[in-house]
Amino acid sequence: MSEIKVDKELDLSGLACPMPIVQVSKEIKTLAAGQILSARTTDPGALSDFPAWAETSGNEIVRVDEKGDGGATFYIKRVGP
């Protein structure tokens, strides 16, 4: 797998829905177009919530690394201005 250059990291472990999406929505706006935000979450709903949010927000999930502990790290590219 190719290495992704992460511009900002968020650890959302322990937060339940909808807080991971709320935090990512807030933080992605601080990045320039093309930059990558990594978001680590333990919320089991994130595997469906994050793709749905990305589709409605116009941002792009470039990779998801699922962890053995039930968590996942999402790599999200800011699209647009």
Phi and psi restraints in degrees (range 20) as a CNS / XPLOR table:
assign (resid 1 and name C) (resid 2 and name N)
       (resid 2 and name CA) (resid 2 and name C) 1.0 -75.1 20.0 2
assign (resid 2 and name N) (resid 2 and name CA)
       (resid 2 and name C) (resid 3 and name N) 1.0 152.2 20.0 2
assign (resid 2 and name C) (resid 3 and name N)
       (resid 3 and name CA) (resid 3 and name C) 1.0 -77.2 20.0 2
assign (resid 3 and name N) (resid 3 and name CA)
       (resid 3 and name C) (resid 4 and name N) 1.0 138.2 20.0 2
assign (resid 3 and name C) (resid 4 and name N)
       (resid 4 and name CA) (resid 4 and name C) 1.0 -104.9 20.0 2
assign (resid 4 and name N) (resid 4 and name CA)
       (resid 4 and name C) (resid 5 and name N) 1.0 130.7 20.0 2
assign (resid 4 and name C) (resid 5 and name N)
       (resid 5 and name CA) (resid 5 and name C) 1.0 -82.0 20.0 2
assign (resid 5 and name N) (resid 5 and name CA)
       (resid 5 and name C) (resid 6 and name N) 1.0 111.7 20.0 2
assign (resid 5 and name C) (resid 6 and name N)
       (resid 6 and name CA) (resid 6 and name C) 1.0 -93.1 20.0 2
assign (resid 6 and name N) (resid 6 and name CA)
       (resid 6 and name C) (resid 7 and name N) 1.0 128.5 20.0 2
assign (resid 6 and name C) (resid 7 and name N)
       (resid 7 and name CA) (resid 7 and name C) 1.0 -92.9 20.0 2
assign (resid 7 and name N) (resid 7 and name CA)
       (resid 7 and name C) (resid 8 and name N) 1.0 -25.4 20.0 2
assign (resid 7 and name C) (resid 8 and name N)
       (resid 8 and name CA) (resid 8 and name C) 1.0 -153.2 20.0 2
assign (resid 8 and name N) (resid 8 and name CA)
       (resid 8 and name C) (resid 9 and name N) 1.0 141.4 20.0 2
assign (resid 8 and name C) (resid 9 and name N)
       (resid 9 and name CA) (resid 9 and name C) 1.0 -118.7 20.0 2
assign (resid 9 and name N) (resid 9 and name CA)
       (resid 9 and name C) (resid 10 and name N) 1.0 140.5 20.0 2
assign (resid 9 and name C) (resid 10 and name N)
       (resid 10 and name CA) (resid 10 and name C) 1.0 -125.7 20.0 2
assign (resid 10 and name N) (resid 10 and name CA)
       (resid 10 and name C) (resid 11 and name N) 1.0 134.3 20.0 2
assign (resid 10 and name C) (resid 11 and name N)
       (resid 11 and name CA) (resid 11 and name C) 1.0 -108.8 20.0 2
assign (resid 11 and name N) (resid 11 and name CA)
       (resid 11 and name C) (resid 12 and name N) 1.0 106.8 20.0 2
assign (resid 11 and name C) (resid 12 and name N)
       (resid 12 and name CA) (resid 12 and name C) 1.0 -105.4 20.0 2
assign (resid 12 and name N) (resid 12 and name CA)
       (resid 12 and name C) (resid 13 and name N) 1.0 18.9 20.0 2
assign (resid 12 and name C) (resid 13 and name N)
       (resid 13 and name CA) (resid 13 and name C) 1.0 -57.1 20.0 2
assign (resid 13 and name N) (resid 13 and name CA)
       (resid 13 and name C) (resid 14 and name N) 1.0 135.4 20.0 2
assign (resid 13 and name C) (resid 14 and name N)
       (resid 14 and name CA) (resid 14 and name C) 1.0 88.5 20.0 2
assign (resid 14 and name N) (resid 14 and name CA)
       (resid 14 and name C) (resid 15 and name N) 1.0 -12.2 20.0 2
assign (resid 14 and name C) (resid 15 and name N)
       (resid 15 and name CA) (resid 15 and name C) 1.0 -85.6 20.0 2
assign (resid 15 and name N) (resid 15 and name CA)
       (resid 15 and name C) (resid 16 and name N) 1.0 138.1 20.0 2
assign (resid 15 and name C) (resid 16 and name N)
       (resid 16 and name CA) (resid 16 and name C) 1.0 -100.8 20.0 2
assign (resid 16 and name N) (resid 16 and name CA)
       (resid 16 and name C) (resid 17 and name N) 1.0 159.6 20.0 2
assign (resid 16 and name C) (resid 17 and name N)
       (resid 17 and name CA) (resid 17 and name C) 1.0 -53.6 20.0 2
assign (resid 17 and name N) (resid 17 and name CA)
       (resid 17 and name C) (resid 18 and name N) 1.0 134.0 20.0 2
assign (resid 17 and name C) (resid 18 and name N)
       (resid 18 and name CA) (resid 18 and name C) 1.0 -101.5 20.0 2
assign (resid 18 and name N) (resid 18 and name CA)
       (resid 18 and name C) (resid 19 and name N) 1.0 10.2 20.0 2
assign (resid 18 and name C) (resid 19 and name N)
       (resid 19 and name CA) (resid 19 and name C) 1.0 -59.3 20.0 2
assign (resid 19 and name N) (resid 19 and name CA)
       (resid 19 and name C) (resid 20 and name N) 1.0 -39.4 20.0 2
assign (resid 19 and name C) (resid 20 and name N)
       (resid 20 and name CA) (resid 20 and name C) 1.0 -58.2 20.0 2
assign (resid 20 and name N) (resid 20 and name CA)
       (resid 20 and name C) (resid 21 and name N) 1.0 -43.1 20.0 2
assign (resid 20 and name C) (resid 21 and name N)
       (resid 21 and name CA) (resid 21 and name C) 1.0 -67.7 20.0 2
assign (resid 21 and name N) (resid 21 and name CA)
       (resid 21 and name C) (resid 22 and name N) 1.0 -40.3 20.0 2
assign (resid 21 and name C) (resid 22 and name N)
       (resid 22 and name CA) (resid 22 and name C) 1.0 -59.8 20.0 2
assign (resid 22 and name N) (resid 22 and name CA)
       (resid 22 and name C) (resid 23 and name N) 1.0 -45.7 20.0 2
assign (resid 22 and name C) (resid 23 and name N)
       (resid 23 and name CA) (resid 23 and name C) 1.0 -66.8 20.0 2
assign (resid 23 and name N) (resid 23 and name CA)
       (resid 23 and name C) (resid 24 and name N) 1.0 -42.8 20.0 2
assign (resid 23 and name C) (resid 24 and name N)
       (resid 24 and name CA) (resid 24 and name C) 1.0 -65.1 20.0 2
assign (resid 24 and name N) (resid 24 and name CA)
       (resid 24 and name C) (resid 25 and name N) 1.0 -42.0 20.0 2
assign (resid 24 and name C) (resid 25 and name N)
       (resid 25 and name CA) (resid 25 and name C) 1.0 -58.6 20.0 2
assign (resid 25 and name N) (resid 25 and name CA)
       (resid 25 and name C) (resid 26 and name N) 1.0 -40.2 20.0 2
assign (resid 25 and name C) (resid 26 and name N)
       (resid 26 and name CA) (resid 26 and name C) 1.0 -69.9 20.0 2
assign (resid 26 and name N) (resid 26 and name CA)
       (resid 26 and name C) (resid 27 and name N) 1.0 -47.7 20.0 2
assign (resid 26 and name C) (resid 27 and name N)
       (resid 27 and name CA) (resid 27 and name C) 1.0 -72.2 20.0 2
assign (resid 27 and name N) (resid 27 and name CA)
       (resid 27 and name C) (resid 28 and name N) 1.0 -34.9 20.0 2
assign (resid 27 and name C) (resid 28 and name N)
       (resid 28 and name CA) (resid 28 and name C) 1.0 -61.7 20.0 2
assign (resid 28 and name N) (resid 28 and name CA)
       (resid 28 and name C) (resid 29 and name N) 1.0 -28.9 20.0 2
assign (resid 28 and name C) (resid 29 and name N)
       (resid 29 and name CA) (resid 29 and name C) 1.0 -70.4 20.0 2
assign (resid 29 and name N) (resid 29 and name CA)
       (resid 29 and name C) (resid 30 and name N) 1.0 -15.5 20.0 2
assign (resid 29 and name C) (resid 30 and name N)
       (resid 30 and name CA) (resid 30 and name C) 1.0 -85.5 20.0 2
assign (resid 30 and name N) (resid 30 and name CA)
       (resid 30 and name C) (resid 31 and name N) 1.0 -7.6 20.0 2
assign (resid 30 and name C) (resid 31 and name N)
       (resid 31 and name CA) (resid 31 and name C) 1.0 -96.7 20.0 2
assign (resid 31 and name N) (resid 31 and name CA)
       (resid 31 and name C) (resid 32 and name N) 1.0 156.1 20.0 2
assign (resid 31 and name C) (resid 32 and name N)
       (resid 32 and name CA) (resid 32 and name C) 1.0 -83.3 20.0 2
assign (resid 32 and name N) (resid 32 and name CA)
       (resid 32 and name C) (resid 33 and name N) 1.0 158.2 20.0 2
assign (resid 32 and name C) (resid 33 and name N)
       (resid 33 and name CA) (resid 33 and name C) 1.0 -54.5 20.0 2
assign (resid 33 and name N) (resid 33 and name CA)
       (resid 33 and name C) (resid 34 and name N) 1.0 134.1 20.0 2
assign (resid 33 and name C) (resid 34 and name N)
       (resid 34 and name CA) (resid 34 and name C) 1.0 93.1 20.0 2
assign (resid 34 and name N) (resid 34 and name CA)
       (resid 34 and name C) (resid 35 and name N) 1.0 -14.9 20.0 2
assign (resid 34 and name C) (resid 35 and name N)
       (resid 35 and name CA) (resid 35 and name C) 1.0 -79.0 20.0 2
assign (resid 35 and name N) (resid 35 and name CA)
       (resid 35 and name C) (resid 36 and name N) 1.0 159.5 20.0 2
assign (resid 35 and name C) (resid 36 and name N)
       (resid 36 and name CA) (resid 36 and name C) 1.0 -114.8 20.0 2
assign (resid 36 and name N) (resid 36 and name CA)
       (resid 36 and name C) (resid 37 and name N) 1.0 133.6 20.0 2
assign (resid 36 and name C) (resid 37 and name N)
       (resid 37 and name CA) (resid 37 and name C) 1.0 -110.7 20.0 2
assign (resid 37 and name N) (resid 37 and name CA)
       (resid 37 and name C) (resid 38 and name N) 1.0 129.2 20.0 2
assign (resid 37 and name C) (resid 38 and name N)
       (resid 38 and name CA) (resid 38 and name C) 1.0 -102.9 20.0 2
assign (resid 38 and name N) (resid 38 and name CA)
       (resid 38 and name C) (resid 39 and name N) 1.0 136.8 20.0 2
assign (resid 38 and name C) (resid 39 and name N)
       (resid 39 and name CA) (resid 39 and name C) 1.0 -131.5 20.0 2
assign (resid 39 and name N) (resid 39 and name CA)
       (resid 39 and name C) (resid 40 and name N) 1.0 114.6 20.0 2
assign (resid 39 and name C) (resid 40 and name N)
       (resid 40 and name CA) (resid 40 and name C) 1.0 -93.9 20.0 2
assign (resid 40 and name N) (resid 40 and name CA)
       (resid 40 and name C) (resid 41 and name N) 1.0 126.2 20.0 2
assign (resid 40 and name C) (resid 41 and name N)
       (resid 41 and name CA) (resid 41 and name C) 1.0 -137.5 20.0 2
assign (resid 41 and name N) (resid 41 and name CA)
       (resid 41 and name C) (resid 42 and name N) 1.0 151.6 20.0 2
assign (resid 41 and name C) (resid 42 and name N)
       (resid 42 and name CA) (resid 42 and name C) 1.0 -111.1 20.0 2
assign (resid 42 and name N) (resid 42 and name CA)
       (resid 42 and name C) (resid 43 and name N) 1.0 3.4 20.0 2
assign (resid 42 and name C) (resid 43 and name N)
       (resid 43 and name CA) (resid 43 and name C) 1.0 -73.1 20.0 2
assign (resid 43 and name N) (resid 43 and name CA)
       (resid 43 and name C) (resid 44 and name N) 1.0 118.0 20.0 2
assign (resid 43 and name C) (resid 44 and name N)
       (resid 44 and name CA) (resid 44 and name C) 1.0 -63.1 20.0 2
assign (resid 44 and name N) (resid 44 and name CA)
       (resid 44 and name C) (resid 45 and name N) 1.0 -24.8 20.0 2
assign (resid 44 and name C) (resid 45 and name N)
       (resid 45 and name CA) (resid 45 and name C) 1.0 -74.9 20.0 2
assign (resid 45 and name N) (resid 45 and name CA)
       (resid 45 and name C) (resid 46 and name N) 1.0 -11.5 20.0 2
assign (resid 45 and name C) (resid 46 and name N)
       (resid 46 and name CA) (resid 46 and name C) 1.0 -62.5 20.0 2
assign (resid 46 and name N) (resid 46 and name CA)
       (resid 46 and name C) (resid 47 and name N) 1.0 -30.4 20.0 2
assign (resid 46 and name C) (resid 47 and name N)
       (resid 47 and name CA) (resid 47 and name C) 1.0 -63.2 20.0 2
assign (resid 47 and name N) (resid 47 and name CA)
       (resid 47 and name C) (resid 48 and name N) 1.0 -25.1 20.0 2
assign (resid 47 and name C) (resid 48 and name N)
       (resid 48 and name CA) (resid 48 and name C) 1.0 -102.9 20.0 2
assign (resid 48 and name N) (resid 48 and name CA)
       (resid 48 and name C) (resid 49 and name N) 1.0 -32.5 20.0 2
assign (resid 48 and name C) (resid 49 and name N)
       (resid 49 and name CA) (resid 49 and name C) 1.0 -67.3 20.0 2
assign (resid 49 and name N) (resid 49 and name CA)
       (resid 49 and name C) (resid 50 and name N) 1.0 -44.4 20.0 2
assign (resid 49 and name C) (resid 50 and name N)
       (resid 50 and name CA) (resid 50 and name C) 1.0 -65.1 20.0 2
assign (resid 50 and name N) (resid 50 and name CA)
       (resid 50 and name C) (resid 51 and name N) 1.0 -46.3 20.0 2
assign (resid 50 and name C) (resid 51 and name N)
       (resid 51 and name CA) (resid 51 and name C) 1.0 -61.8 20.0 2
assign (resid 51 and name N) (resid 51 and name CA)
       (resid 51 and name C) (resid 52 and name N) 1.0 -38.5 20.0 2
assign (resid 51 and name C) (resid 52 and name N)
       (resid 52 and name CA) (resid 52 and name C) 1.0 -64.6 20.0 2
assign (resid 52 and name N) (resid 52 and name CA)
       (resid 52 and name C) (resid 53 and name N) 1.0 -42.5 20.0 2
assign (resid 52 and name C) (resid 53 and name N)
       (resid 53 and name CA) (resid 53 and name C) 1.0 -63.3 20.0 2
assign (resid 53 and name N) (resid 53 and name CA)
       (resid 53 and name C) (resid 54 and name N) 1.0 -44.0 20.0 2
assign (resid 53 and name C) (resid 54 and name N)
       (resid 54 and name CA) (resid 54 and name C) 1.0 -60.4 20.0 2
assign (resid 54 and name N) (resid 54 and name CA)
       (resid 54 and name C) (resid 55 and name N) 1.0 -41.1 20.0 2
assign (resid 54 and name C) (resid 55 and name N)
       (resid 55 and name CA) (resid 55 and name C) 1.0 -64.4 20.0 2
assign (resid 55 and name N) (resid 55 and name CA)
       (resid 55 and name C) (resid 56 and name N) 1.0 -43.1 20.0 2
assign (resid 55 and name C) (resid 56 and name N)
       (resid 56 and name CA) (resid 56 and name C) 1.0 -76.6 20.0 2
assign (resid 56 and name N) (resid 56 and name CA)
       (resid 56 and name C) (resid 57 and name N) 1.0 -27.8 20.0 2
assign (resid 56 and name C) (resid 57 and name N)
       (resid 57 and name CA) (resid 57 and name C) 1.0 -88.6 20.0 2
assign (resid 57 and name N) (resid 57 and name CA)
       (resid 57 and name C) (resid 58 and name N) 1.0 -15.6 20.0 2
assign (resid 57 and name C) (resid 58 and name N)
       (resid 58 and name CA) (resid 58 and name C) 1.0 85.2 20.0 2
assign (resid 58 and name N) (resid 58 and name CA)
       (resid 58 and name C) (resid 59 and name N) 1.0 7.9 20.0 2
assign (resid 58 and name C) (resid 59 and name N)
       (resid 59 and name CA) (resid 59 and name C) 1.0 -92.5 20.0 2
assign (resid 59 and name N) (resid 59 and name CA)
       (resid 59 and name C) (resid 60 and name N) 1.0 169.8 20.0 2
assign (resid 59 and name C) (resid 60 and name N)
       (resid 60 and name CA) (resid 60 and name C) 1.0 -124.3 20.0 2
assign (resid 60 and name N) (resid 60 and name CA)
       (resid 60 and name C) (resid 61 and name N) 1.0 127.2 20.0 2
assign (resid 60 and name C) (resid 61 and name N)
       (resid 61 and name CA) (resid 61 and name C) 1.0 -86.1 20.0 2
assign (resid 61 and name N) (resid 61 and name CA)
       (resid 61 and name C) (resid 62 and name N) 1.0 114.5 20.0 2
assign (resid 61 and name C) (resid 62 and name N)
       (resid 62 and name CA) (resid 62 and name C) 1.0 -89.9 20.0 2
assign (resid 62 and name N) (resid 62 and name CA)
       (resid 62 and name C) (resid 63 and name N) 1.0 -23.1 20.0 2
assign (resid 62 and name C) (resid 63 and name N)
       (resid 63 and name CA) (resid 63 and name C) 1.0 -164.5 20.0 2
assign (resid 63 and name N) (resid 63 and name CA)
       (resid 63 and name C) (resid 64 and name N) 1.0 150.0 20.0 2
assign (resid 63 and name C) (resid 64 and name N)
       (resid 64 and name CA) (resid 64 and name C) 1.0 -128.8 20.0 2
assign (resid 64 and name N) (resid 64 and name CA)
       (resid 64 and name C) (resid 65 and name N) 1.0 124.6 20.0 2
assign (resid 64 and name C) (resid 65 and name N)
       (resid 65 and name CA) (resid 65 and name C) 1.0 -107.4 20.0 2
assign (resid 65 and name N) (resid 65 and name CA)
       (resid 65 and name C) (resid 66 and name N) 1.0 107.8 20.0 2
assign (resid 65 and name C) (resid 66 and name N)
       (resid 66 and name CA) (resid 66 and name C) 1.0 -80.9 20.0 2
assign (resid 66 and name N) (resid 66 and name CA)
       (resid 66 and name C) (resid 67 and name N) 1.0 137.7 20.0 2
assign (resid 66 and name C) (resid 67 and name N)
       (resid 67 and name CA) (resid 67 and name C) 1.0 -101.6 20.0 2
assign (resid 67 and name N) (resid 67 and name CA)
       (resid 67 and name C) (resid 68 and name N) 1.0 157.3 20.0 2
assign (resid 67 and name C) (resid 68 and name N)
       (resid 68 and name CA) (resid 68 and name C) 1.0 -67.2 20.0 2
assign (resid 68 and name N) (resid 68 and name CA)
       (resid 68 and name C) (resid 69 and name N) 1.0 -16.5 20.0 2
assign (resid 68 and name C) (resid 69 and name N)
       (resid 69 and name CA) (resid 69 and name C) 1.0 -90.5 20.0 2
assign (resid 69 and name N) (resid 69 and name CA)
       (resid 69 and name C) (resid 70 and name N) 1.0 10.7 20.0 2
assign (resid 69 and name C) (resid 70 and name N)
       (resid 70 and name CA) (resid 70 and name C) 1.0 92.2 20.0 2
assign (resid 70 and name N) (resid 70 and name CA)
       (resid 70 and name C) (resid 71 and name N) 1.0 -7.8 20.0 2
assign (resid 70 and name C) (resid 71 and name N)
       (resid 71 and name CA) (resid 71 and name C) 1.0 -90.6 20.0 2
assign (resid 71 and name N) (resid 71 and name CA)
       (resid 71 and name C) (resid 72 and name N) 1.0 179.1 20.0 2
assign (resid 71 and name C) (resid 72 and name N)
       (resid 72 and name CA) (resid 72 and name C) 1.0 -154.3 20.0 2
assign (resid 72 and name N) (resid 72 and name CA)
       (resid 72 and name C) (resid 73 and name N) 1.0 154.3 20.0 2
assign (resid 72 and name C) (resid 73 and name N)
       (resid 73 and name CA) (resid 73 and name C) 1.0 -116.1 20.0 2
assign (resid 73 and name N) (resid 73 and name CA)
       (resid 73 and name C) (resid 74 and name N) 1.0 125.5 20.0 2
assign (resid 73 and name C) (resid 74 and name N)
       (resid 74 and name CA) (resid 74 and name C) 1.0 -103.8 20.0 2
assign (resid 74 and name N) (resid 74 and name CA)
       (resid 74 and name C) (resid 75 and name N) 1.0 136.2 20.0 2
assign (resid 74 and name C) (resid 75 and name N)
       (resid 75 and name CA) (resid 75 and name C) 1.0 -110.1 20.0 2
assign (resid 75 and name N) (resid 75 and name CA)
       (resid 75 and name C) (resid 76 and name N) 1.0 113.1 20.0 2
assign (resid 75 and name C) (resid 76 and name N)
       (resid 76 and name CA) (resid 76 and name C) 1.0 -118.4 20.0 2
assign (resid 76 and name N) (resid 76 and name CA)
       (resid 76 and name C) (resid 77 and name N) 1.0 125.9 20.0 2
assign (resid 76 and name C) (resid 77 and name N)
       (resid 77 and name CA) (resid 77 and name C) 1.0 -95.0 20.0 2
assign (resid 77 and name N) (resid 77 and name CA)
       (resid 77 and name C) (resid 78 and name N) 1.0 130.3 20.0 2
assign (resid 77 and name C) (resid 78 and name N)
       (resid 78 and name CA) (resid 78 and name C) 1.0 -72.3 20.0 2
assign (resid 78 and name N) (resid 78 and name CA)
       (resid 78 and name C) (resid 79 and name N) 1.0 125.4 20.0 2
assign (resid 78 and name C) (resid 79 and name N)
       (resid 79 and name CA) (resid 79 and name C) 1.0 -112.5 20.0 2
assign (resid 79 and name N) (resid 79 and name CA)
       (resid 79 and name C) (resid 80 and name N) 1.0 139.3 20.0 2
assign (resid 79 and name C) (resid 80 and name N)
       (resid 80 and name CA) (resid 80 and name C) 1.0 85.4 20.0 2
assign (resid 80 and name N) (resid 80 and name CA)
       (resid 80 and name C) (resid 81 and name N) 1.0 -174.0 20.0 2
